[in-house]
Amino acid sequence: MKSIKHLTRSEFEGYFRSMRKPTHFFETEIFAKVIEFVRDDKLVAHVKFANDVNGTPPLTSFMSAYAEFFDKLGLLSTYEKTGLALCFRYIFCVVLNGGYSVKKVRKVGKAADYGIVEASVFTKDKGV
């Protein structure tokens, strides 16, 4: 698996700009958790396994791993939810470069506690 631990804020910002999304998400504590996540190879491997084998959205696994942090925040704003979703889309569809595509699901588990009603599972494209 390609390591993502060296991803930088500027790489995420570039992706957000390419999607025409505002970049002030990167000033939040939530984005700081995303950076903490990408630095943790073991957690990234678990999240990727849950996505690839169990069909669990990475956002759900991420929020479960950092439940104490998200419990303090409570319900997330639309802006925060969109920022998180784009971060995981960037990680799976661009950085991991594993031929992933997006499939929306309603299996959100712990993420529902924070106002998430659907999340993406990233499926490997056939032939990859």
Summary of the structure (lengths in Angstrom):
residues: 128
radius of gyration: 13.6
end to end distance: 13.7
largest distance: 42.7
contacts: 369
relative contact order: 0.18
helix: 60%
strand: 9%
